[in-house]
Each structure stands twice: as structure tokens, then as C-alpha cells.
Amino acid sequence: ITIRKTRLSFISCHLAAHEGDKFYSNRCNDITDILGGAKVGTFPCKGYDTSLSSHHCFLCGDLNFRITLPESSVDLVGVEKSDKALRHEKHVNAVMSLVSKKDWATL
């Protein structure tokens, strides 16, 4: 799409879920494959890399990356290790607080 002489590309994908290093690595490899295979154009000029043919390229969708804050950043005072539900709730609240503050460096 072109808006005011600025070319925009949008790539939508849904990456595999699950936690752990293996799944994280798989998601990174999938993004590499998707971006490497994202070509635009029509005959006779087909096959231009999307990132080179657009001013801006947006990668959207369910990327399934996880945000896990170190326990030192989450207020877990008085919360038992066995209380997984409360620990999870506090973690989610800490992440949402950082998002609302736009503290992208910490995230």
C-alpha cells in the first residue's frame, strides 16, 4: 500500500506457541524464513525483497514470544513458592505496569 508516496508492507503470521529454548529458537527461525521468503512485485520484476521495496514493513500477528521478568522485578513478598496462581497474577500485573509506563527497555 502507498500512502503519500510512502510504501508500506504488512506481513501477518502466527508462530508456534510453547515455552522453552527449543520453541524460542523455532520461532526465530520461522521469522527468518518468513522474512526471507516475503517477496513482492509482478512479472517481469517479481521477487523483490519486501524490506527493500517498502519504506516501512510491519510484522503483525500472534508471534507467541513470552515476557518473563526476573523474580527480583516482581513484588513477591509474602507469596509462597507453592502459590503459582498468585505468583502468575503478580507477574502479569508487573508486565502490564511496565507496558502502561512504556518502559520498553525493561521489557
trRosetta pair geometry for C-beta under 8 A, 3 or more apart (Angstrom, degrees):
i j d omega theta_ij theta_ji phi_ij phi_ji
1 7 7.5 147 81 -154 40 54
1 8 5.1 -23 69 63 90 99
1 9 8.0 163 25 -84 72 34
1 10 7.7 18 11 -5 113 106
2 5 6.8 7 180 -113 107 17
2 6 6.7 154 -156 72 64 38
2 7 5.2 -29 -98 -95 83 64
2 8 7.3 168 -92 16 31 75
3 6 5.5 -29 70 61 72 93
3 8 6.5 9 13 -4 104 121
6 55 4.9 -76 -161 42 79 151
6 56 7.1 21 167 8 108 106
7 53 6.7 -91 133 139 152 67
7 54 4.4 -131 118 -130 102 64
7 55 5.1 129 54 0 71 86
7 56 7.7 172 94 31 56 64
8 54 6.0 72 -137 -163 12 122
8 55 7.0 -40 -72 56 53 89
8 56 5.3 -14 -116 70 75 97
8 57 7.7 158 -165 -89 52 36
8 58 7.1 9 -175 -3 98 106
9 38 7.7 113 160 158 139 129
9 40 7.0 -119 -111 -46 129 147
9 50 4.7 165 165 -175 167 107
9 51 7.8 -112 51 -77 145 38
9 53 7.2 82 -53 82 135 91
9 54 4.0 -126 -12 -42 106 163
9 56 7.3 -172 30 97 69 51
9 57 4.4 -12 67 -115 107 80
9 58 7.1 -179 92 24 56 66
10 57 7.7 -179 -77 -160 25 56
10 58 5.0 -14 -113 64 70 103
10 60 6.2 -7 -168 9 96 122
11 34 6.6 128 167 153 136 115
11 35 7.4 140 87 -92 177 67
11 38 5.5 -46 -100 -112 134 148
11 50 6.8 98 -57 124 119 169
11 57 6.7 22 -5 178 108 99
11 58 7.1 -179 27 89 68 52
11 59 5.2 -19 69 -110 105 64
11 60 7.0 157 80 25 49 72
12 60 5.1 -30 -102 78 72 94
12 61 4.6 120 -166 -61 67 114
13 30 7.5 164 164 143 143 112
13 31 7.6 168 74 -102 158 67
13 34 5.5 -30 -78 -126 153 161
13 59 7.2 -24 21 -167 109 89
13 60 7.8 136 22 79 62 47
13 61 4.6 -176 60 53 43 159
13 62 8.0 -115 107 54 55 57
13 63 7.2 60 85 -93 97 69
14 61 5.3 -117 -67 171 56 123
14 62 4.7 26 -129 54 79 101
14 64 7.9 71 -175 -26 59 111
15 27 4.7 70 166 -131 142 92
15 30 5.3 146 -126 88 102 148
15 31 7.2 -23 -87 -55 137 85
15 61 7.5 118 -9 109 77 117
15 62 6.9 -145 33 106 67 69
15 63 5.2 31 20 -154 125 44
15 64 4.8 -133 83 30 95 113
16 23 6.4 -126 111 -153 108 94
16 26 5.8 -28 56 117 133 129
16 27 6.4 -135 55 -77 81 81
16 30 7.0 156 9 -36 94 156
16 64 6.6 -121 94 68 32 161
17 23 7.3 -15 126 -173 31 139
17 64 4.6 -133 -101 -144 59 139
18 23 4.3 -152 90 -101 97 161
18 64 7.9 26 24 168 46 131
19 23 6.4 130 125 53 5 139
19 66 5.8 15 -107 -21 94 161
20 23 5.1 84 63 15 83 101
20 24 6.9 -147 98 -8 40 91
21 24 5.5 -56 -143 38 32 114
21 25 6.1 34 158 -20 67 106
22 25 5.9 -57 -153 36 27 111
22 26 6.5 29 149 -21 62 106
23 26 5.4 -48 -147 34 35 116
23 27 6.5 39 153 -21 65 100
24 27 5.8 -53 -153 33 31 110
24 28 6.6 29 151 -16 64 105
24 65 7.6 69 -126 -126 84 78
25 28 5.7 -54 -149 37 33 111
25 29 6.3 32 153 -17 66 106
26 29 5.7 -56 -148 39 31 111
26 30 6.2 35 152 -23 65 105
27 30 5.5 -52 -147 34 32 114
27 31 6.5 32 154 -19 64 102
27 63 6.9 90 -171 174 125 77
27 64 6.2 -144 -106 79 138 102
27 65 6.6 168 134 -77 159 79
28 31 5.9 -52 -151 33 31 110
28 32 6.6 35 150 -20 63 105
29 32 5.5 -53 -151 35 34 115
29 33 6.4 34 152 -18 66 105
30 33 5.7 -55 -149 38 32 111
30 34 6.2 32 153 -21 67 106
31 34 5.6 -53 -143 37 32 111
31 35 6.1 24 161 -11 67 108
31 59 7.3 39 -143 -160 107 152
31 63 7.7 28 -78 -142 119 107
32 35 6.3 -60 -144 42 24 102
32 36 5.9 23 157 -18 62 115
33 36 5.7 -60 -142 42 26 111
33 37 6.0 9 163 -7 64 115
34 37 6.2 -70 -146 45 23 99
34 38 6.2 35 155 -41 64 105
35 38 5.6 -41 -140 14 33 118
35 50 7.5 -114 -152 50 65 115
35 51 7.0 30 -170 -33 104 121
35 59 7.6 -41 -77 -90 105 128
38 49 7.3 65 86 -159 78 58
38 50 4.2 -37 126 -5 111 133
38 51 7.8 85 83 -23 119 78
39 46 6.8 72 142 168 119 78
39 47 4.9 -24 -168 -133 139 38
39 48 6.3 129 -160 58 78 35
39 49 6.6 -49 -107 -92 68 34
39 50 6.8 -131 -99 -39 17 81
40 46 7.8 -125 130 -146 27 65
40 48 5.6 -43 65 68 76 91
40 50 5.4 95 -15 -94 111 73
40 53 5.2 -134 62 71 123 157
40 54 7.9 77 18 -38 156 101
41 45 4.7 -101 -176 110 131 81
41 46 4.3 176 99 -115 95 42
41 47 6.1 -62 59 23 127 40
41 48 4.7 93 -28 13 133 100
41 53 6.9 -142 -51 -107 100 159
42 45 6.9 37 67 57 46 76
42 46 5.6 0 -143 -73 11 97
43 46 5.6 -22 -66 -17 47 113
45 48 6.7 7 153 -32 92 112
48 52 6.1 -119 174 80 94 107
48 53 4.4 93 123 -59 127 126
49 52 4.3 68 73 14 100 108
49 53 6.7 167 81 -10 49 91
50 53 6.0 -67 -137 43 29 102
50 54 6.0 -3 173 5 68 118
50 57 5.5 104 134 -117 104 135
51 54 6.9 -68 -132 48 21 92
51 57 5.2 -76 -100 -5 66 153
54 57 5.2 116 77 -66 134 84
59 63 7.5 63 136 -80 108 126
67 95 5.5 119 102 -128 131 130
67 107 6.0 -31 -138 -159 135 89
68 91 7.7 -17 -140 -169 59 133
69 73 4.4 -99 169 74 119 127
69 74 5.6 125 94 -44 124 102
69 91 6.3 -178 40 -150 105 87
69 94 5.7 -94 35 112 161 131
69 95 6.4 -157 -25 -72 120 83
69 98 7.9 157 -83 -15 135 149
69 106 7.8 17 -119 156 109 99
70 73 5.2 92 64 1 77 100
70 74 7.8 -167 96 0 44 89
71 74 5.8 -69 -151 42 43 103
71 76 6.2 -35 -170 5 95 144
73 94 6.2 126 127 175 90 142
73 106 7.2 149 -142 -175 148 119
74 87 7.9 79 128 -164 144 71
74 90 5.4 107 177 130 112 104
74 91 5.3 -27 -114 -95 152 63
74 94 4.6 -104 -108 -30 83 160
75 90 6.3 -124 69 -168 71 124
75 94 7.3 166 12 -79 76 115
76 79 4.5 -90 -167 46 74 121
76 87 6.4 25 -122 -122 117 85
76 90 6.1 141 -87 104 71 158
79 83 5.7 -117 -174 68 83 126
79 86 5.4 -155 -141 114 117 121
79 87 5.8 144 147 -78 137 77
79 90 6.7 -102 -56 -10 166 153
80 83 4.5 95 63 -5 89 102
81 87 7.6 31 -143 -62 36 147
83 86 4.3 -3 143 32 116 115
83 87 6.0 134 97 -22 74 91
84 87 5.5 -58 -143 40 32 113
84 88 6.1 35 157 -22 68 106
85 88 5.8 -55 -150 35 28 111
85 89 6.4 28 152 -19 63 107
86 89 5.5 -51 -146 36 34 114
86 90 6.4 33 155 -18 65 104
87 90 5.9 -56 -150 37 29 109
87 91 6.4 32 151 -21 63 107
88 91 5.6 -55 -149 35 32 113
88 92 6.4 32 154 -18 66 105
89 92 5.8 -53 -147 36 30 111
89 93 6.4 31 153 -18 64 107
90 93 5.6 -53 -146 37 32 113
90 94 6.4 36 153 -22 65 104
91 94 5.7 -54 -150 33 31 112
91 95 6.5 30 152 -17 65 104
92 95 5.8 -54 -149 36 32 111
92 96 6.2 29 154 -16 66 108
93 96 5.7 -56 -144 40 31 110
93 97 6.2 37 154 -25 64 105
94 97 5.7 -51 -149 32 30 115
94 98 6.7 29 153 -17 62 104
95 98 5.9 -58 -155 36 32 110
95 99 6.4 32 149 -19 66 105
95 107 7.2 85 -146 -113 78 102
96 99 5.5 -50 -146 36 36 114
96 100 6.3 35 155 -19 67 104
97 100 5.9 -53 -146 37 30 108
97 101 6.4 20 155 -10 64 110
98 101 5.8 -61 -145 45 31 106
98 103 4.4 -88 -158 59 81 113
98 106 5.4 -118 -141 83 133 122
98 107 5.3 153 132 -59 134 98
99 102 7.3 26 -179 -78 34 38
99 103 7.8 -78 -55 39 19 76
99 107 7.1 70 -74 -73 69 147
103 106 4.5 4 141 25 112 115
103 107 6.4 126 100 -17 74 92
104 107 5.5 -59 -145 44 39 110
